């Protein structure tokens, strides 16, 4: 297995840091913390470069908040200078490791994403009788730090790069999960092994793929599952042989335990594809693709918040149109002609904010660019 070394000069190179700062500010250029950083950007980047080369860099304090969509998620936003570091690291290591991923893992990868995953899922579902649909329980809060570092060391051997990776992982804030015991644990094992990655980090999204990479290869190459795909912690296997999927579920459960992960007891199900299956915000049926009801409910809340933001002058008409076009483009991947007409014909935008003055606190911060809803669905 090839391991990559001598990456540190590329990571700490000033042009790479400059590119990282441009990537980190996309969609956030006019936020106070970004403006403050950019006011003396070259000096800030030189300071980061010195901290990295002298190994004095330390991650800052996370800003945390909870969203409900509808289940609660703890979101941790790193300081802007840390997000620059995350991009600088990922600029170099992602191209080296991403090529080792299987072709059917779709989250947080250039050229992949929810819509390509939806098409693949639909093809598999409509050509198979059964589906084993799985969800890992509390995936991001459960990722084991020691296991993740081991997985990364199978790909990388540059000591300085590994120091930075360890610093970022060790700087993760607590994700609020209780103790959980696995086979061969003693009483103190869950206390001694740190776990959990903050969902909001670019590095966390990439590390989440790395952590399950060997699992993906296990399913494809050892279990011989021809029809398999994964999107973050949601994955599915398809077959005409129900017995094969029953046996596969047991093998998957045992493998995930070695990663200190467990399948969700309710969301993991084996059923016939003719009944329809939910995936990335859609319901895939044998003859059509519909938008899930809970996805529509969230969209209506976002629309109301969008109306209020426009009414209060926080958004321009151009920004409103761009966001509505993005939502319509997502809907176009389903059989949603009448739904789109109904949704958009009912939308009214006015500069009179009182028209839309209805409480809607559940979706606070949803439209502010902190999250990519499609990546968390």
C-alpha positions as CSV (number, residue, x, y, z in Angstrom):
1,X,0.0,0.0,0.0
2,X,1.4,3.3,-1.1
3,X,2.1,5.9,1.7
4,X,2.8,9.5,0.9
5,X,5.6,11.5,2.5
6,X,7.3,14.9,2.2
7,X,4.0,16.8,2.0
8,X,4.8,19.5,4.6
9,X,6.5,22.0,2.2
10,X,3.4,21.9,-0.1
11,X,1.0,22.4,2.8
12,X,2.9,25.3,4.4
13,X,3.7,27.0,1.0
14,X,2.4,30.5,1.0
15,X,0.5,30.1,-2.3
16,X,-1.3,27.1,-0.8
17,X,-2.3,29.1,2.3
18,X,-3.5,32.0,0.1
19,X,-5.6,29.6,-2.0
20,X,-6.9,28.1,1.3
21,X,-8.0,31.5,2.5
22,X,-9.9,32.1,-0.7
23,X,-11.7,28.8,-0.5
24,X,-12.5,29.3,3.2
25,X,-14.2,32.6,2.6
26,X,-16.5,31.4,-0.2
27,X,-20.0,32.6,0.6
28,X,-18.8,34.3,3.8
29,X,-16.7,37.2,2.5
30,X,-18.6,39.9,4.3
31,X,-18.8,38.3,7.7
32,X,-17.0,40.3,10.4
33,X,-14.4,37.6,11.2
34,X,-13.6,37.1,7.5
35,X,-13.3,40.9,7.0
36,X,-11.0,41.2,10.0
37,X,-8.8,38.5,8.7
38,X,-8.7,39.8,5.2
39,X,-7.8,43.4,6.4
40,X,-4.3,42.1,7.0
41,X,-4.5,38.8,5.1
42,X,-0.9,38.5,4.1
43,X,0.3,39.2,7.6
44,X,-2.3,36.7,9.0
45,X,-1.2,34.0,6.6
46,X,2.5,34.6,7.3
47,X,1.7,34.2,11.0
48,X,-0.1,30.9,10.3
49,X,2.8,29.8,8.2
50,X,5.2,30.4,11.0
51,X,3.0,28.7,13.6
52,X,2.8,25.6,11.3
53,X,6.5,25.4,10.6
54,X,7.4,25.9,14.2
55,X,4.7,23.5,15.4
56,X,3.2,26.2,17.7
57,X,-0.2,26.2,15.9
58,X,-3.2,25.4,18.2
59,X,-6.8,25.3,17.1
60,X,-9.1,28.0,18.6
61,X,-12.4,27.7,20.5
62,X,-15.4,26.3,18.6
63,X,-18.7,28.2,18.4
64,X,-21.5,25.7,18.9
65,X,-25.2,25.7,18.2
66,X,-27.9,23.1,17.8
67,X,-30.1,22.7,14.8
68,X,-33.2,20.5,14.5
69,X,-34.0,19.1,11.1
70,X,-36.0,17.5,12.7
71,X,-33.6,15.6,14.9
72,X,-31.1,17.7,17.0
73,X,-27.5,18.1,15.7
74,X,-24.7,19.8,17.6
75,X,-22.9,22.0,15.0
76,X,-19.4,23.3,15.8
77,X,-18.0,26.2,13.8
78,X,-14.2,26.6,14.0
79,X,-12.6,30.1,14.0
80,X,-11.9,31.4,10.5
81,X,-8.1,31.1,10.8
82,X,-8.6,27.4,11.6
83,X,-10.8,26.9,8.6
84,X,-8.0,28.3,6.5
85,X,-5.7,25.6,7.9
86,X,-8.3,22.9,7.2
87,X,-8.4,24.0,3.6
88,X,-4.6,24.2,3.3
89,X,-4.3,20.6,4.6
90,X,-7.1,19.2,2.5
91,X,-5.8,20.9,-0.7
92,X,-2.8,18.6,-0.5
93,X,-4.0,15.3,1.1
94,X,-7.5,14.9,-0.5
95,X,-6.2,14.3,-4.1
96,X,-3.8,11.6,-2.7
97,X,-6.4,9.7,-0.7
98,X,-9.6,10.3,-2.6
99,X,-8.4,8.1,-5.4
100,X,-8.3,5.1,-3.0
101,X,-12.1,5.4,-2.3
102,X,-14.5,3.2,-4.1
103,X,-16.5,4.7,-6.9
104,X,-19.8,4.4,-5.0
105,X,-19.2,6.6,-2.0
106,X,-20.7,10.0,-2.8
107,X,-20.5,12.5,0.0
108,X,-18.1,15.4,0.1
109,X,-16.3,14.5,-3.1
110,X,-15.7,16.6,-6.2
111,X,-18.0,15.4,-9.0
112,X,-20.1,13.2,-6.8
113,X,-22.8,14.5,-4.4
114,X,-26.5,13.8,-3.6
115,X,-27.9,13.8,-7.1
116,X,-25.4,11.4,-8.5
117,X,-26.0,9.2,-5.5
118,X,-29.7,9.4,-6.1
119,X,-29.3,8.2,-9.7
120,X,-27.2,5.3,-8.7
121,X,-29.6,4.3,-5.9
122,X,-32.5,4.5,-8.3
123,X,-30.7,2.3,-10.8
124,X,-29.9,-0.3,-8.1
125,X,-33.4,-0.2,-6.6
126,X,-35.1,-0.7,-9.9
127,X,-33.0,-3.6,-10.9
128,X,-33.1,-5.5,-7.6
129,X,-35.8,-7.2,-5.5
130,X,-34.4,-6.4,-2.1
131,X,-32.5,-3.7,-0.4
132,X,-30.6,-3.7,2.9
133,X,-30.7,0.0,3.9
134,X,-28.4,0.9,6.8
135,X,-27.6,3.9,9.0
136,X,-24.8,4.2,11.5
137,X,-25.9,5.4,14.9
138,X,-24.5,8.8,15.8
139,X,-21.7,8.5,13.3
140,X,-19.8,11.8,13.7
141,X,-20.0,11.8,17.5
142,X,-18.8,8.1,17.5
143,X,-15.7,8.3,15.3
144,X,-12.9,6.9,17.4
145,X,-9.8,9.2,17.4
146,X,-7.3,6.4,17.7
147,X,-8.8,4.4,14.9
148,X,-9.0,7.4,12.6
149,X,-5.3,8.3,13.2
150,X,-4.4,4.7,12.4
151,X,-6.4,4.8,9.2
152,X,-4.7,8.0,8.1
153,X,-1.3,6.6,8.9
154,X,-1.9,3.8,6.4
155,X,-2.0,6.5,3.7
156,X,0.4,9.1,5.0
157,X,3.9,9.0,6.5
158,X,5.0,12.7,6.6
159,X,5.6,13.3,10.3
160,X,4.8,17.1,10.1
161,X,1.5,16.4,8.3
162,X,0.6,13.8,10.8
163,X,1.4,16.2,13.6
164,X,-1.1,18.7,12.1
165,X,-3.7,16.1,11.6
166,X,-3.4,14.9,15.2
167,X,-3.6,18.5,16.4
168,X,-6.8,19.0,14.5
169,X,-8.3,15.7,15.7
170,X,-7.2,16.3,19.3
171,X,-8.6,19.8,19.1
172,X,-12.2,18.5,18.5
173,X,-14.7,19.6,21.1
174,X,-16.8,17.2,23.0
175,X,-19.8,16.0,21.0
176,X,-22.1,15.3,24.0
177,X,-22.3,11.5,23.7
178,X,-22.4,9.2,26.7
179,X,-20.1,6.2,27.4
180,X,-20.4,3.2,25.1
181,X,-18.8,-0.2,25.6
182,X,-17.6,-2.6,23.0
183,X,-16.2,-6.2,23.2
184,X,-12.9,-6.5,25.2
185,X,-13.3,-3.0,26.8
186,X,-12.6,-2.7,30.4
187,X,-14.3,-0.3,32.8
188,X,-12.1,2.7,31.8
189,X,-11.7,2.1,28.0
190,X,-14.5,4.5,26.9
191,X,-13.0,7.2,29.2
192,X,-9.5,6.7,27.8
193,X,-10.5,6.7,24.1
194,X,-11.6,10.0,22.8
195,X,-14.2,10.1,20.1
196,X,-16.3,12.5,18.0
197,X,-15.6,15.0,15.2
198,X,-17.3,18.4,14.8
199,X,-19.7,18.2,11.9
200,X,-19.0,21.7,10.6
201,X,-15.3,21.1,9.7
202,X,-14.1,20.4,6.2
203,X,-11.5,18.1,7.7
204,X,-14.3,16.2,9.5
205,X,-16.2,15.5,6.3
206,X,-13.1,14.2,4.7
207,X,-12.0,12.2,7.7
208,X,-15.5,10.6,7.9
209,X,-14.9,9.1,4.4
210,X,-11.4,7.9,5.3
211,X,-12.7,6.2,8.5
212,X,-15.1,4.0,6.5
213,X,-12.9,3.5,3.4
214,X,-11.7,0.1,4.5
215,X,-15.2,-0.8,5.4
216,X,-16.3,0.1,1.8
217,X,-13.6,-2.2,0.4
218,X,-14.6,-5.0,2.8
219,X,-18.2,-4.8,1.6
220,X,-17.3,-4.7,-2.1
221,X,-14.3,-7.1,-2.2
222,X,-14.9,-9.6,0.7
223,X,-18.6,-9.7,1.0
224,X,-18.9,-9.5,-2.9
225,X,-21.7,-7.0,-2.8
226,X,-22.0,-5.8,-6.4
227,X,-24.7,-3.3,-5.8
228,X,-23.5,-1.1,-2.8
229,X,-23.3,2.6,-2.2
230,X,-22.7,4.9,0.7
231,X,-23.5,8.6,1.4
232,X,-21.7,9.6,4.7
233,X,-23.2,7.1,7.2
234,X,-26.1,6.0,5.1
235,X,-25.4,3.0,2.9
236,X,-27.4,0.4,1.0
237,X,-26.9,-3.0,-0.5
238,X,-29.2,-4.5,-3.2
239,X,-29.7,-8.0,-4.3
240,X,-32.4,-10.5,-5.6
241,X,-31.1,-12.9,-2.9
242,X,-32.7,-12.1,0.5
243,X,-30.5,-14.7,2.3
244,X,-27.4,-13.0,1.0
245,X,-28.5,-9.7,2.5
246,X,-29.4,-11.3,5.9
247,X,-26.0,-12.8,6.1
248,X,-24.3,-9.6,5.0
249,X,-26.1,-7.6,7.7
250,X,-24.5,-9.8,10.3
251,X,-21.0,-9.5,8.8
252,X,-21.4,-5.7,8.6
253,X,-22.5,-5.5,12.2
254,X,-19.4,-7.4,13.3
255,X,-17.1,-5.3,11.2
256,X,-18.5,-2.0,12.4
257,X,-17.9,-3.1,16.0
258,X,-14.2,-3.2,15.2
259,X,-14.5,0.5,14.3
260,X,-16.4,1.1,17.6
261,X,-19.6,1.9,15.6
262,X,-23.1,0.4,15.6
263,X,-25.9,0.3,13.2
264,X,-29.0,2.3,14.0
265,X,-31.5,-0.3,15.3
266,X,-34.6,1.4,13.7
267,X,-33.2,2.9,10.5
268,X,-31.4,-0.3,9.4
269,X,-34.0,-2.4,7.5
270,X,-34.2,-5.1,4.9
271,X,-37.3,-4.9,2.6
272,X,-38.5,-5.3,-0.9
273,X,-37.7,-2.4,-3.2
274,X,-41.2,-2.3,-4.6
275,X,-42.4,-0.7,-1.3
276,X,-40.1,2.3,-2.0
277,X,-37.1,3.6,-0.1
278,X,-35.9,7.0,1.4
279,X,-32.6,8.3,0.3
280,X,-30.9,11.8,0.3
281,X,-34.3,13.6,0.8
282,X,-36.2,11.7,-1.8
283,X,-38.5,8.6,-1.8
284,X,-37.6,6.2,-4.6
285,X,-40.5,4.2,-5.9
286,X,-40.5,1.7,-8.8
287,X,-42.2,4.1,-11.2
288,X,-41.4,7.6,-9.8
289,X,-39.3,9.7,-7.4
290,X,-41.0,11.8,-4.8
291,X,-39.7,14.4,-2.3
292,X,-39.9,13.2,1.3
293,X,-42.5,15.0,3.4
294,X,-40.0,16.0,6.1
295,X,-37.8,17.5,3.5
296,X,-40.8,19.6,2.2
297,X,-41.6,20.7,5.7
298,X,-38.0,22.0,6.2
299,X,-38.2,23.7,2.8
300,X,-41.4,25.5,3.7
301,X,-39.7,26.8,6.9
302,X,-36.7,28.0,4.9
303,X,-39.0,29.7,2.5
304,X,-40.7,31.6,5.3
305,X,-37.3,32.7,6.7
306,X,-36.2,33.7,3.2
307,X,-39.4,35.8,2.8
308,X,-38.7,37.5,6.2
309,X,-35.0,38.1,5.3
310,X,-36.1,39.8,2.0
311,X,-38.8,41.8,3.7
312,X,-36.3,43.1,6.2
313,X,-33.8,44.0,3.5
314,X,-31.2,41.5,4.5
315,X,-31.3,39.8,1.1
316,X,-31.5,41.3,-2.4
317,X,-33.9,40.0,-5.1
318,X,-30.9,38.5,-6.9
319,X,-29.9,36.5,-3.8
320,X,-33.5,35.3,-3.3
321,X,-33.7,34.1,-6.9
322,X,-30.4,32.3,-6.7
323,X,-31.6,30.4,-3.6
324,X,-34.9,29.5,-5.1
325,X,-33.2,28.3,-8.3
326,X,-30.9,26.1,-6.2
327,X,-33.9,24.5,-4.5
328,X,-35.8,24.1,-7.8
329,X,-32.7,22.4,-9.3
330,X,-32.7,19.9,-6.5
331,X,-36.4,19.2,-7.0
332,X,-35.8,18.6,-10.7
333,X,-34.1,15.4,-9.8
334,X,-37.5,13.9,-8.8
335,X,-40.9,13.7,-10.5
336,X,-42.0,17.0,-9.1
337,X,-43.6,19.1,-11.8
338,X,-46.9,19.7,-10.0
339,X,-45.2,20.0,-6.7
340,X,-42.9,22.7,-8.0
341,X,-45.8,24.7,-9.5
342,X,-47.6,24.5,-6.2
343,X,-44.6,25.5,-4.1
344,X,-43.4,28.4,-6.2
345,X,-46.9,29.8,-7.2
346,X,-47.7,30.3,-3.5
347,X,-44.5,32.2,-2.7
348,X,-44.9,35.9,-2.2
349,X,-42.0,38.3,-1.5
350,X,-42.6,41.8,-0.2
351,X,-40.4,44.4,1.4
352,X,-43.1,44.6,4.1
353,X,-41.5,42.3,6.7
354,X,-44.6,42.2,8.9
355,X,-46.4,40.1,6.3
356,X,-44.1,37.2,7.2
357,X,-43.8,37.9,10.9
358,X,-44.4,34.4,12.1
359,X,-42.1,32.7,14.7
360,X,-39.8,30.1,13.1
361,X,-36.9,29.6,15.5
362,X,-36.2,25.9,14.5
363,X,-34.4,26.9,11.4
364,X,-32.3,29.7,12.8
365,X,-28.9,29.9,11.1
366,X,-30.0,27.5,8.3
367,X,-29.8,30.1,5.5
368,X,-26.6,31.7,6.8
369,X,-24.3,29.4,4.9
370,X,-22.9,27.6,7.9
371,X,-24.2,24.3,6.6
372,X,-24.8,22.5,3.4
373,X,-28.2,20.9,4.0
374,X,-27.8,18.4,1.2
375,X,-24.6,17.1,2.7
376,X,-26.2,16.5,6.1
377,X,-29.5,15.1,4.9
